[in-house]
Amino acid sequence: MLAGDEDGMPEGASVAAVVRAMLDSAVDDLVSAYELARTGSGGATAVATLVRGTVELSGVGMFVLTGSERRGRQQRALRVVHDSYQNAAKFFTQLSTDPISPPPVREEASLHAKKNAAECGKVADAALRLGIKKTHVTAKLDRTGLLREVDQARDTQFFSRWQLCSGYAHGLAWAHEFFNKRLYTHTIEGGGVIIGGTLDGDRLLSMLGWGRHAIEDLLGTFAAGRASQPDMGPDATLVSGPPEKVKAMYPGVPVSIRLVID
């Protein structure tokens, strides 16, 4: 199914290319998180940060894959790519005018800013050629918003798990209260209390499991889209979820089903 999504897409910006990039990065993050947890060479915050990245990347990949029909998948892929180039252009533009940076650095940053801005234009032009509204591709990409969108459509928990890992990574008290096993409480002279704790082993395994399930979900759905299915044309929608819900949501629509692994 996804092979047909290549038509008219810029090089490196196809649905399959975008999803594969998300999948590769998600796997790298999770492997690093497992290694830190296994060796104890990194703090719990580092593990949470990496799992958060795994869940977010997998969720973005699912967002792209489950767009409605071919145009929906292409539009979402182009939006993700445009957002990347746009963020790069803004960063290098700012760096190119930074008075603290040496002139050679500013000059190189200026070249990168122009290059990424040009890539943004190419992505927008590709959208127009495909019959996709330019604003649907150039709109700011709210990653937490799209995680919620994926969850709403699929009854998953990408956003809540991302939020828990993000809260822990940022040192928020409520997240540490949820994950940590309390070891001691110390009252400070003059007022105030310090609570000491460590990441509970079972909660650590749960956190790592969230990352693994997110990858499995994305990988399975991606594999279903790449499978040879000659009867699937441009009107086919790739859906990941329980078969009963899929059939109820898309009556009469060709659907490739990927069961969620709990």
C-alpha positions as CSV (number, residue, x, y, z in Angstrom):
1,M,0.0,0.0,0.0
2,L,2.7,2.5,1.0
3,A,4.6,2.0,-2.3
4,G,1.9,3.9,-4.1
5,D,2.3,6.8,-1.6
6,E,5.7,7.5,-3.1
7,D,4.1,9.1,-6.2
8,G,4.7,12.9,-6.4
9,M,6.5,13.0,-3.0
10,P,9.9,14.8,-2.7
11,E,13.0,12.6,-2.2
12,G,13.3,11.6,1.4
13,A,9.9,12.9,2.3
14,S,7.7,9.9,1.4
15,V,5.4,8.3,3.9
16,A,7.7,5.3,4.2
17,A,10.8,7.4,4.6
18,V,9.3,9.6,7.3
19,V,8.0,6.6,9.3
20,R,11.2,4.7,8.9
21,A,13.2,7.7,10.3
22,M,10.8,7.9,13.3
23,L,11.1,4.1,13.9
24,D,14.9,4.1,13.7
25,S,15.2,6.9,16.2
26,A,12.6,5.4,18.5
27,V,14.6,2.1,18.6
28,D,17.9,3.9,19.2
29,D,16.3,5.8,22.1
30,L,14.9,2.7,23.7
31,V,18.1,0.6,23.3
32,S,19.9,3.4,25.0
33,A,17.3,3.5,27.8
34,Y,17.6,-0.2,28.4
35,E,21.4,0.0,28.5
36,L,21.3,2.8,31.1
37,A,18.8,0.8,33.2
38,R,20.8,-2.4,32.9
39,T,24.2,-0.9,33.8
40,G,23.1,1.8,36.2
41,S,25.4,4.1,34.4
42,G,22.8,6.8,34.0
43,G,20.3,8.4,36.3
44,A,16.6,7.6,36.2
45,T,15.9,11.0,34.6
46,A,18.0,9.9,31.6
47,V,15.9,6.8,31.2
48,A,12.7,8.7,31.3
49,T,13.9,11.2,28.8
50,L,14.8,8.5,26.3
51,V,11.5,6.6,26.8
52,R,9.7,9.9,26.3
53,G,11.5,10.2,23.0
54,T,10.6,6.6,22.0
55,V,6.9,7.2,22.7
56,E,6.8,10.5,20.9
57,L,8.6,9.3,17.8
58,S,6.4,6.2,17.6
59,G,3.3,8.3,18.1
60,V,4.3,10.7,15.3
61,G,4.9,7.7,13.0
62,M,1.5,6.3,13.8
63,F,0.0,9.8,13.1
64,V,1.5,9.7,9.6
65,L,0.6,6.1,8.8
66,T,-3.1,6.4,9.9
67,G,-3.9,9.4,7.8
68,S,-7.2,9.0,5.8
69,E,-6.5,7.4,2.4
70,R,-3.3,8.1,0.4
71,R,-3.7,11.9,0.4
72,G,-4.1,11.9,4.1
73,R,-0.9,10.0,4.7
74,Q,1.0,12.1,2.2
75,Q,-0.3,15.3,3.8
76,R,0.8,14.2,7.2
77,A,4.2,13.1,6.0
78,L,4.8,16.4,4.3
79,R,3.7,18.3,7.4
80,V,6.2,16.4,9.5
81,V,9.0,17.1,7.0
82,H,8.1,20.8,6.6
83,D,8.0,21.3,10.3
84,S,11.6,19.8,10.6
85,Y,12.9,22.1,7.8
86,Q,11.1,25.1,9.3
87,N,12.6,24.6,12.7
88,A,16.0,24.2,11.3
89,A,15.6,27.4,9.2
90,K,14.6,29.3,12.3
91,F,17.5,28.0,14.3
92,F,20.1,28.8,11.7
93,T,18.6,32.2,11.0
94,Q,18.9,33.1,14.7
95,L,22.5,31.7,14.8
96,S,23.5,33.7,11.8
97,T,22.7,37.0,13.5
98,D,24.1,36.0,16.9
99,P,26.8,38.7,17.7
100,I,28.6,36.3,20.1
101,S,29.3,33.7,17.4
102,P,32.4,34.0,15.2
103,P,31.9,35.3,11.7
104,P,32.7,31.9,10.0
105,V,30.0,30.3,12.2
106,R,27.4,33.0,11.3
107,E,28.2,32.7,7.6
108,E,27.8,28.9,7.6
109,A,24.6,29.3,9.6
110,S,23.2,31.7,7.1
111,L,23.8,29.2,4.3
112,H,22.0,26.5,6.3
113,A,19.1,28.8,7.0
114,K,18.7,29.5,3.2
115,K,19.0,25.9,2.4
116,N,16.3,24.8,4.9
117,A,14.0,27.6,3.9
118,A,14.3,26.4,0.2
119,E,13.5,22.9,1.3
120,C,10.3,24.3,3.0
121,G,9.3,25.8,-0.3
122,K,9.9,22.5,-2.1
123,V,7.7,20.6,0.3
124,A,4.9,23.2,0.0
125,D,5.2,23.0,-3.9
126,A,4.9,19.2,-3.7
127,A,1.8,19.5,-1.7
128,L,0.2,21.8,-4.3
129,R,1.1,19.4,-7.1
130,L,-0.6,16.6,-5.1
131,G,-3.8,18.6,-4.7
132,I,-3.1,19.2,-1.0
133,K,-3.8,22.6,0.5
134,K,-0.5,24.4,1.3
135,T,-1.8,25.5,4.7
136,H,-2.4,21.8,5.6
137,V,1.3,21.2,5.3
138,T,2.8,24.4,6.5
139,A,0.7,24.6,9.7
140,K,2.7,24.4,12.9
141,L,3.0,20.8,14.1
142,D,1.9,20.4,17.7
143,R,3.3,17.0,18.6
144,T,1.4,16.7,21.9
145,G,-1.7,17.5,20.0
146,L,-1.2,14.9,17.4
147,L,-0.4,12.3,20.1
148,R,-3.9,13.1,21.6
149,E,-5.3,12.8,18.1
150,V,-3.8,9.3,17.6
151,D,-5.1,8.2,21.0
152,Q,-8.6,9.5,20.3
153,A,-8.8,7.6,17.0
154,R,-7.2,4.4,18.3
155,D,-7.9,4.1,22.1
156,T,-4.2,4.2,22.9
157,Q,-2.2,6.0,25.5
158,F,0.7,7.7,23.7
159,F,0.0,11.1,25.2
160,S,-0.5,10.0,28.8
161,R,2.6,7.9,28.8
162,W,4.6,10.7,27.1
163,Q,3.3,13.1,29.7
164,L,4.3,10.8,32.6
165,C,7.9,10.3,31.2
166,S,8.1,14.0,30.4
167,G,7.1,15.0,33.9
168,Y,9.7,12.7,35.4
169,A,12.4,13.9,33.0
170,H,11.6,17.5,34.0
171,G,11.8,16.8,37.7
172,L,8.1,17.5,38.4
173,A,7.1,16.5,41.9
174,W,3.9,14.7,40.9
175,A,5.7,12.5,38.4
176,H,8.4,11.6,40.9
177,E,5.7,10.8,43.5
178,F,4.1,8.4,40.9
179,F,7.3,6.6,39.9
180,N,9.6,6.8,43.0
181,K,9.8,4.6,46.1
182,R,10.1,6.9,49.1
183,L,13.3,6.3,51.1
184,Y,13.2,9.1,53.7
185,T,11.7,12.5,54.7
186,H,13.9,15.2,56.1
187,T,12.6,18.4,57.8
188,I,14.7,21.4,57.2
189,E,15.4,23.7,60.2
190,G,13.3,26.8,59.8
191,G,10.7,25.1,57.6
192,G,10.4,22.9,54.6
193,V,10.6,19.2,53.9
194,I,12.9,17.2,51.6
195,I,11.7,13.9,50.3
196,G,14.3,11.4,49.1
197,G,13.4,8.5,46.8
198,T,14.5,6.2,44.0
199,L,12.9,5.0,40.9
200,D,10.9,1.9,41.8
201,G,12.0,-1.2,39.9
202,D,8.5,-2.3,38.8
203,R,7.8,1.3,37.6
204,L,11.0,1.3,35.7
205,L,10.1,-1.9,33.9
206,S,6.7,-0.4,33.2
207,M,8.2,2.7,31.7
208,L,10.5,0.7,29.5
209,G,7.6,-1.5,28.5
210,W,5.7,1.6,27.3
211,G,8.5,2.3,24.9
212,R,8.6,-1.3,23.7
213,H,4.8,-1.4,23.1
214,A,4.9,1.9,21.3
215,I,7.6,0.6,18.9
216,E,5.8,-2.7,18.4
217,D,2.6,-0.9,17.5
218,L,4.3,1.3,15.0
219,L,6.4,-1.5,13.6
220,G,3.4,-3.8,13.1
221,T,1.3,-1.1,11.4
222,F,4.3,-0.1,9.2
223,A,4.8,-3.7,8.2
224,A,1.1,-4.1,7.3
225,G,1.3,-1.0,5.0
226,R,4.4,-2.3,3.3
227,A,3.0,-5.8,2.6
228,S,1.9,-6.6,-0.9
229,Q,-1.8,-5.9,-1.2
230,P,-2.8,-5.5,-4.8
231,D,-6.4,-4.8,-4.0
232,M,-5.5,-1.7,-1.9
233,G,-5.8,1.4,-4.0
234,P,-5.5,5.1,-3.2
235,D,-8.7,5.0,-1.2
236,A,-7.4,2.5,1.3
237,T,-6.8,3.6,4.8
238,L,-4.3,1.9,7.1
239,V,-5.8,1.5,10.6
240,S,-4.3,0.0,13.7
241,G,-6.7,-1.2,16.4
242,P,-9.1,-3.9,17.5
243,P,-10.9,-5.5,14.5
244,E,-14.4,-4.8,15.9
245,K,-13.7,-1.1,16.3
246,V,-12.0,-0.8,12.9
247,K,-15.0,-2.4,11.1
248,A,-17.4,-0.1,13.0
249,M,-15.5,3.0,12.2
250,Y,-14.8,2.3,8.5
251,P,-17.7,0.3,7.1
252,G,-17.1,-0.7,3.6
253,V,-13.6,0.9,3.4
254,P,-10.6,-1.4,2.5
255,V,-8.7,-1.6,5.8
256,S,-5.4,-3.3,6.7
257,I,-5.7,-4.3,10.4
258,R,-2.9,-4.4,12.9
259,L,-3.9,-5.7,16.3
260,V,-2.6,-3.7,19.3
261,I,-0.2,-5.7,21.5
262,D,-1.1,-5.2,25.1
